[in-house]
């Protein structure tokens, strides 16, 4: 019984770390998409200005 407790804590810690890593990856992906969206918007604006 007492042996299982540290193992459970370790497992929970591993799961939390994995979730944190996943969240960080998703956040990075969202940031990259946002940056690309901004770049596309700037290019579209410049193209519109150039056409006019």
C-alpha positions as CSV (number, residue, x, y, z in Angstrom):
1,X,0.0,0.0,0.0
2,X,2.7,2.5,1.0
3,X,4.8,1.5,-2.0
4,X,1.9,2.3,-4.4
5,X,1.5,5.9,-3.2
6,X,4.9,7.3,-4.5
7,X,4.3,5.4,-7.8
8,X,0.9,7.0,-8.1
9,X,2.3,10.5,-7.4
10,X,5.1,9.9,-9.9
11,X,2.6,8.8,-12.5
12,X,0.4,11.8,-11.9
13,X,3.5,14.1,-12.1
14,X,4.4,12.5,-15.4
15,X,0.8,13.0,-16.8
16,X,0.9,16.7,-15.7
17,X,4.2,17.2,-17.3
18,X,3.0,15.6,-20.5
19,X,-0.1,17.8,-20.5
20,X,2.0,20.9,-19.8
21,X,4.2,20.0,-22.8
22,X,1.1,19.5,-25.0
23,X,-0.3,22.8,-23.9
24,X,3.0,24.5,-24.7
25,X,3.1,23.0,-28.1
26,X,-0.5,24.0,-28.8
27,X,0.2,27.5,-27.6
28,X,3.3,27.7,-29.8
29,X,1.2,26.5,-32.8
30,X,-1.5,29.1,-32.1
31,X,1.2,31.8,-31.9
32,X,2.7,30.7,-35.2
33,X,-0.7,30.7,-36.9
34,X,-1.4,34.2,-35.5
35,X,1.9,35.4,-36.8
36,X,1.2,33.9,-40.2
37,X,-2.3,35.5,-40.2
38,X,-0.7,38.9,-39.5
39,X,1.8,38.4,-42.3
40,X,-0.9,37.5,-44.7
41,X,-3.0,40.5,-43.6
42,X,0.0,42.8,-44.1
43,X,0.7,41.3,-47.6
44,X,-3.0,41.6,-48.5
45,X,-3.0,45.3,-47.4
46,X,0.2,46.0,-49.4
47,X,-1.3,44.3,-52.4
48,X,-4.5,46.3,-52.2
49,X,-2.5,49.6,-51.9
50,X,-0.3,48.6,-54.8
51,X,-3.3,47.8,-57.0
52,X,-4.9,51.2,-56.2
